[in-house]
Amino acid sequence: MKRVVLFMAFCFLSVGLVGQIMKEEDKFNFDLATQKYRAGEYKVAVNLCSEVLNKGPNRKVFFLRAKAYLELEKYQQAMFDLKKASEYGNDNAMIYYLMGNVNMKLKKFTDAEIEFIRAQNDFNKKVKDEEKFFPFLMAMGNAQRYNGTYKVASMNLEKATKYGPKSAWVDLASSHLQYGNMRELKNVVDTMNSLSILSTSDTILRSYVRALNHIVYDQKDKNDITELSYAIVKNRSSSKAFNGFKYDLIYAKYNVLLLNGYDSLAYLNLKEYCKELPSNHVANSNLSELKTRLGIDATPPLITILNPELDHLNSAAHRDSRDKITVYGKIEDDSPIKALKIENELYYGGIEQDGIFVTTLELHKGDNSFIIEAEDAENNVAQLEFFIHFEEEFERRIKEENFSGFNINEIPDFNDEVTNHAIFIAEKDYVDQRFPDLANPIIDADELKDILVSQYEFEEENVTTLYNSTKSQILDTISDMCRKFTNSDNLFVFYAGHGDAKKVDGKIQGGYIIPVDASKTDRKTYISSNELQMTIGNTKAKHILLLVDACFSGSLMRSVGSDAPQYIKDYNNYVCRKIISSGNLEEVPDQSEFIQNVKDFLLKNNEEYPTADDLHKYILKNTKNSNIPQFGQIKNTGDDGGMFIFFRRK
């Protein structure tokens, strides 16, 4: 079917496009550009127009270059030139019309409708002949039906049939079919039959109209399926970017397949249609019903924000010195998640097997709103909007405590009035016999605990031991402690036990530690790196160090007194979220050289303020096996360059 609307519009609208007077050389280049455009040499036409425009703006040249850009599918450049052309004159009907067509190519149907209305209004000021309105009516009607407003679309398309070509009847029929208005569709099909549209030599149009006729009269004809399939392929190969008739054919094929009892194939066609034109509410409703009939997941994903904790209005407050917040979320769905968007940007951070994802969001002062969108493999889409109120911590303190003369830019001096907390997690006797029991984790944890309590600033009452503990016991203990911490608290966490790596397409994308109640075949029972991040991500503790002696523990990371040295003061003043692991991405033995080096360093150290970096360097220097201990930031937890310090007892 030839879409003659745009060509006819150019014919009768060309009276309005008047440009500035050009020099002879520029006129020659413009005329040559026009010839090249008509010959289909669009790139040459663009270059010639650009030469003219380099010497100064010209309405006609902008317009011609816009048309060439449109043919080259460079829609943003075309829109720019059309807007420039509109600045150099008042008779803009043709320009607005073409801007509408650009928006149709971009599937911005609401914007397209607005431009078509502007074009019609501008045209009506000059031309009173109602018969010449039909291109605007057809353009508006098609924009409206692709945008899902079928009642208005049908009204405009019905008016267009009085003056327009036979294709206006086809567009009107498509609108009724997509709206599910079968009575009106029958009237249009009968009219098309009486107008002998079927006698046209256009095979695509003939296949389409015959299929509509069979749909209306409930006539099963399997030949329609074959013909429509051919028509879709032929139309697709001849189209550039958006071609609305292709989707009309797909929707008709869905109906014919349904009529002939091929529900599964009908579903695939309707699914493609709804994906390309999601604003069709009737089609989406039909898709949901068909999914239910076929036993396909029709339920959108469930998105939950785990941290920060939101109130009943989906709001949370963030009071911190940093204008960023780490957000932990979870997606639950019966189908795999195909795409996750945060603020309309695709999320590439990876979704854990249990649905957990982590992202860092930037904040401005006051209220911030964010939208998360998840789409599953069956094209079910869910959106969640939530709000974060951000107030910088030092500004809150000034208001609440009424500080006078407080210099917000002052860096505080070294603060040795800190409380050091420690959690020792040792997993030895596994319930699932497919995990071999380990000999040394509890022994190593006890020895390391004794060293820290006797020689460093760790008090017995601030030390917690979790030996042979379950997943919930471990996560709940860490989470409860982290909620109570202030920036005068430090936390040291030691883990010894089994570990594993998370692999995506054969590549390691994260890690797990394995509690004693885990099932070998169910990774949801493991503790993922994201879950560890979530438990410590928004704590106010100043310094956190994880010491992990487990297989694949490297996959868990990404990539003090007034007389203390200046670098120790600097380390102390910034937030620290660090991890030292016994290996990178390898298996590690039960008899751990790593933990022996940790104990040796802490026993032999004579420095007053040894750091986690010093510990890691010592371990590296004294490691003789092939496992390379790793040191780095804990992913997505707010590390800004601080360092964990072991305060030696004086």
N, C-alpha and C positions, 0 to 999 in steps of 0.2 A: 504494500500500500504506500503510495507516495504521499509524503506530508508536504502539501503545497502551501501551507499557511504562511510560513516565513517568507517564501518567495513572493507571494501575492502582496504581503504587507510591504515588502520593499518597493514593489511596483507603485503602489498608490500613496506611500508615505514619502517617497523621495522628494516631493515638492518642498518639504520643509527644511532640507539640509543645505544651508548656505554657509560658505566659508569665507575667510578673509582673502583679499587679493594676494596672489602669489607672484613672485618674480618668475621670469621666463624659464630659468633653469629649474626652479622648484616645480613649476607647472609641468614641465617635461617629465620630471621624476615622478610626480603624482600620477600623471596620465599613464606612464609606464607601469607604475605600481598597480593601477586599476586593471590594466591589461593582464599583468601577471596574476593578479587575484582571480580574474575570470578564467584564466588558463589553469588554475589550480596550483600555481607556484607560490604558495603562501609565505614561505620563508623569504623568498626574493622580495615579495610585496612588503613584508615587515621591514626589511633592510632599507628599501627605497623610501618608505614612509619615515623611518627613523632619520635618514639623511635630511629630509625636509624639516622635520620637527627639531633637529639640532640647531636650526637657524631661527626658530621661533614657533610658538604654538599656532595651530590651525585646526579648526573644527572638523573640516572634511577629512583631513589627514588622520587625525585621532580616530575618527569613526572608521575609516578604511582599515587602519592598522588593527583596531579592535575586532573587526570582522575576520581579518586574517588570523589573529590570535585565537579566535573562537574556533576556526577550522583546525588549528594546530593543537586544540584542547588545552591551551594555556589560559585558563579562565580568569585567574587573578589579574593577569596583565590586561586581558580584554576588559574586565570591569574597571580597571584604573583608567584606561583610555576612554571608555564611555563616560565616566564621570568628568574627565577633563573636557571632553567634547561638549558636555552639557553646560559647562561654565561659559562657553563662548557663543551663546544664543539663547533664545527663549522658546523656539519651536522644537520641543524635545520629544515629541511623541515617538518618533522612530528610535531614538536613543533609549528611552525608557522601555520600549518594546524589546529591544535587543538585550537590555540589562535583565529583563524578566527571563529571556531565553537562557542567558548565562546562569542565572540562579536555578533554572530548571535542570541544567546540566550538572550543577552542584547539588541537586536534590534539596535545595532550600526553597521549598514550595510556598511557604508563607511569604518569604521575601519576593519570590517570583510574582505571586498574586498582587502584592503591593505595587510592584513596578508596572504590571499590566493595567492596573486601575489608574495609575498616574498617566500611562500612555493614552488610555481611552479618554481621560479628562482633558488632556492637552490636545488630543485630536478633535474632540467635540467643539473646542473653541474655534476651530478653523473650518471644519467640515461638518455640515448638518445632514448629510446623506446617510440615513440609518443603515442602508444596505452595506455600506463600507465598514460597519462596526464588527462584522462577523469574525475577522481575525482576532480582535481583542476578546470577544466573547469565547471563542474556541480556546485561546491561550489561557484565559482566566479559568474556564471550566475545567481544563486539564490540570492546571495547578491545584485547583480546589479538590478534584477527585483524588489526586495522588496524595493530597494532604489529609484526606479522610472526611472532608465536608461535602458529602454527596448530594444533599438536598439542594444546596446553592449551586453546585457544579451542574446538576441536571437541568436546573432552570436556565443557566447561561448557555449550555450546550444545545438545549431545545430551541432557544432563540437563534443560535447560530445556524441551525438546520434550515431556517427560512431563506438564508442568503448564501450559505457557504457550500462547499463541495460535498460530495457524498461521504467523505471521510468524517464530516461532522456527525452524521448518523451513526457511524461506527463508534466514535468517541462517546456519544450519548448511550449507545447500547452497553458499552464497557462500564460506564458509570452505574447503570441500573444493575448490571450483573454483579459488580463488586459490592454494591449496596444491598444486594439480595432482594431487590424489588422486581420480582419475577413477572408480575402483571404488566408493569410498564415495559419491561424488557420484551414481552410478547408483542406488544403494540409496535415497538420500534422494529423488531424483526419482521413483522408482517409488512410494515411500511417499506423496509429495505427490499423485501422480496418483490413488492409491487413496483419499486423503482428499478428493479433488475440489476441491483448491485452485483449479484452473483455472476452476471454475464461478463464482468470485467476480466481482462487478461491477467490481472495480478493474482497469481496462485496463492500467495500468502493470505490476501484479503478473502479470497473465495473459500479457503479452508476455514478461516476464522468465522465467517458469517454462517457457513453451513453448520459448524459446530454449535453456534448460538441457536440456530434453528432447532437442532436436535435436543439441546438442553431445555429449551422452552417447551417442546412437545414430548419430552421424556422418551426420546427415541434412542435406543442403544445402537451405536454403530462403532465398532472397533476400528474401522478405517479412519475415523476422526482422530484417534490417538496417534496413528502413524503420520497422518497429514500434519497435525499440529506439532508433532516432534520435529518434522522436517522444516516446518515454517519457523519454529523457534530458532533452530540452528541457522537457517538462512538469514533470518532477521538479525540474529546476534552477530553474524560474521560481517554484515553490511553496516552495522551501527557503530558510532563513536560515543563513548561514555554513556550517558543516560539516553535510552530509547524506550519511551513509554509503551509503545505497541508490543515490544518484547514481553513486558510484564502482563499486558492484556492477554497475550497468547498463553502464557504460563497459567494464568488464572482460569482461562477457558479449559486448558488441558486438565487442570485439577478437577473441574466440574465434570468433564467427560469421563475421566478415570473413576470418579466417584459413582457416576451414573452406571458405569459398566461393572461396578463391584470391586475395583482394584484400589482398596482403601490405602494400602501401604504405599503404593506409587503415588496416589493422590496426595498423601501426607508429604512426601518428598517435594512435590511441586509447590504445594501451599507453603511449606517451610521456606523454600527459596523466595517465594513472593513476599512473605512477611519479613524476611530478613532484609530484602532490598527496599521495601516500602512499609516500614513498621507502623505508619500512621493509620493504616487501614484497620479500624477497630472491628469491623465485621469479619474480615479475614482472620484476624487474630483470635476472635471468639470461635470461629469455625475450627481454627487450628487446635485450640484447647480442647474442644469437643472431640476432635478426631484423635488426639493423643490419648484421651481417656478411653475411647473405644478400642484403641490398639494396645492399651496397657503401657503407653509411653509416659515417662515422667512429665507431668504438666505443672509441677509445683516450682515456683521460683526459689532460688537459694535463700537460706536464712543467714543474715549478716548480724553478728554480735560484736560490740566493742567490749573487750575484756578489761582493758586498762588504757586510759584512766576510767574509773567507774563513773558512768553517766547517771543522771537523775531521771525522773519520769518525763522531763522535757528534752531528753537526749543532750543534756548539757553537763559540762564539768568546768571547774576552775583550775587554772595552772598558775601557781605563784612560784616563780623561780628567777634566777639571774639570767637564764638562757632563754632566747626567743625561739626555742624549738621544743617539741615534745615527741617522745617516742610512743606510738600508739600500737597496741596489740589487739588484733581482732581474730575472729573465727568465722569460717564459712561452713555451713552444713547443707548438704544436698544429696539426693539419691543418685545424681549423675555427676560425672567429672566436671570440674570448673574449667570452662574454656577461656574466659578472660576476666580479669579483675582490673577495674579502673579506679584510680584515686584522683579526684579533681580532674576528671576527663582525660587523664594520662594513663596509659597502660602500665601496670605494675609488673616489674620483672624480678622482684625480690624472692620469688618462690613461695609456694604454699605448702606447709608441712602436710604429712599424711593425715594428721588429725584435723586439718583445716585451718591451722593457726598461721597468720601472716603478721609481719612487723613492718611498720613504716615510720619514718620521721617526718613530721610536718612543721613547716615554718609558721610562726605566729607574728601578728602585729598587735600592738596594745589594744586592749578592749575585746570586743566580741569577734570571733572567727567562726565561719561556717565551712564545713567540709562535706563532700558527697562521695560516697563509695558505691560503686556499681559492680555487681557480679553477674556473669552470664554463664549458664551451664551448657553442656554439649547439646541439649535439646532446645537451645535458644530461649530458655526461660530466664528473664532478667529481673533482678531485684536491686533496689536502691535504698541506701540509708544515709540520711542527713543528720549530722550531729554538730554541736557547737562547743567551742572552747573559749572561755574568758581568760585572757592573759593579763596578769598584773606582775610587773617585775618585783622581785622579792625586796630589794632595798627600798623601793618606793613605798611598798606596803609597810615596811618597818618604820619609815619616816612618818607615815600617816598615823600608824597605830601607837607608836611609842613616843611620838612628838620629839624626835631627836632635834637638837639645836646645834648648828655649826657642824653638822655631819657632812663630810666630804665623800660623795658617792663614788668618786674616782679613786679613793685611797685604797691601796691594797693592804689588807691587814697583815700584821707581823706574825711571826711563827707562833702557832698555838699548840703547846704540848699538853693542854688540858683535854685530852681526847680519851674516849673509852674504846678499847679494842675488844671486839667480839670475835669468837671463832666457832665454826661448825665443822665437826669432823664426821664425814659420811664414809662408812666402810661396809661394803657389801661382800659377804663371804659365802654364805650358805644359801644357794638359790633353790627356790621351790620347784621350778621347772628343771628337770634333770637333764634337759638338753643343753643347759648352761653348766659347764664344769665348775664345781666349787673351787674357791681360791684359798690358799693357805695363809697369806700374809697381810691382807688389808687391815684387819683389826689390830694386829701387832704393830704395823707401821703407824696407824693413826694414834695409838696410845703413846708410842715413843715420841712422835712429833708433838703431841699435846703436852707431854711432860717437859720437853725442851722449851716450848713457847711460854709455859706458865712459870718455869723456874728461872729462865734467863732473859725473858722479854716481857714487855708491859701487857701481859694477858693475865687477868685475874680468873681464878677457878670458877667463880660464880657467873662469869661471862662466857664460859665455854660450854657448848652443847655437843653431845655425842649422839649420833644416829647410826647404830650398828645393826646390820641386817634389817633395814627399815623399808617400808613400802613406798611406792611412788607418792601417794597422798601425804604420808608422814613427812617426806623430804620436802615436797613443794610447800605444804602448809607451814612447816617450821620456818623455812627461809622467808616466805611471804609475810608471816606474822611478825618476824623480827624486823624485816625491812620497813614495814609500815610504821614502826615505832622509832626508827632512827632519826637523828638530826644530823646537821653537818659537823657535829662534834663526835660522831661515831665512825669507826672503821670496822670492816668485816673481812675476816679471812675464812675461806671455805676450802676444805680439803676433801677430795673424793678419791677413793680407791675401790675398784671393782671392774666389772665388764663394761666395755663401750662398743659402739658400732658407728658406722658412717651412713649417712643418707645419700643415696645415689639417684640421680635423674639422668636418663639417657646414658648410663654408664659413667657419669662424672659425679664426683663427690660434691654435694651442695649443702652439707651441714652434718651435724653429728648427734649422737645420743649417748647418755649414760644409762645403765640398765639396773633398775632396782631389783631386790630379791624376789618380788612378786610378779615380775614381768613374764610374759609368755613369748617363747621363741618365735612364734609365727604371727604375732600381733604387735606391730610397732607402736600402736596407740598406747600400749602398756609401758613403753620406754619413756624416758624423760628427754625431750628434744632440746636442741640448742635454743629454739625459739621460746620454749617454756621456761628455760633458765633465764633468758633475757627478760621475759615478761615479769618474773618474780622480783627482779632487781632493777628493772628499767627506770622506774620513777621514784625510787627511794631517795631520801635526802642524805643518806650516808655519804661521807666525803670520799673515802677510799674503799674500794672492794678489790680483793685479789682472790681468784680461783686457782687452786693448785690441783691439777687433775692427773691422776696416774691411772690411765685406762687406754685400751686400744682406740685408735683413730681420734684421740682427744684433740689433735690439732684442728679437726673439722669444726670444733666448737667456736673458733674465733674467726674473724675476718682477716680477710687477709691477715710536834718537833720543837726544842728550847731556843731561846732568844740568841744563844751563841752558836746556833747551827749554821753551817755553811750556806751561802746564798742559794746554791742550786737545790739544797734540801728545802729551803723556804719556798722556792718556786714550785717544787714538786708538791709541797704540802698545800699550797694555796689553790691548786686546781683539782677539779674532780678527776678521780681515777677509777676506771673499770677495766682491770687487767686480768689476763689468764696466762698461767704457765702450764704447759702440758708435757706429758712424758714422751710423746712422739707426735709426728705430723700425721700421716695418713697410713700408718703401718700397725701391725699387731705388736703388742708389747708383752714381755714375759711376766709371769707371776712373781718370780724373784726379781725385784725391781732395783736396777742400778740407779734409776732416777730418784727414788725416794731416799736411797742411801746418800746420794749427793746432796739432797736437800738437808738432811739431818747433819751431815758433815759441815756444810756451810754455816748453819746456825750455831753449831757447837764451837767451831773454830773461829768464828767472826770476832774481831776485837773492836770493830767500828761502833760508834754510838748510834748512828742512824743508817744501818744497811737498808738498801732498797730492793724491790722486786727485780729491778734490772741487774743489780749486783748478784742476786741469787741466780738469775738465769745465766749470766756470764760464767759463773762458777760451775754450774751444771754442764754447760756446753764444753768448757775446758776439760772437765773430768769424765765426760761420756766416752766410753770406749766401744760400745756396741753400735749397730747401724742405725738405731733410732735416733732422730735428731729432735731434742726437746724444743718446743716452740714457745714464743712469747709475743703477745699482742693484745689488742683491744678486744673486749667482749662486744660482739656486734650490736649496734643499735641501742646502746644503753647510756649514751651521753658522756663518754670519756672525752675530756678536753685538754689532755696533756699532763695530768697529775701523775703521781707515782705512789704506790703503796710503800710505806716505811715501817720497818720493824724497829720499834723503840727498845733498845737494850736497857735492861735494868742497871741503874747506877750503883 
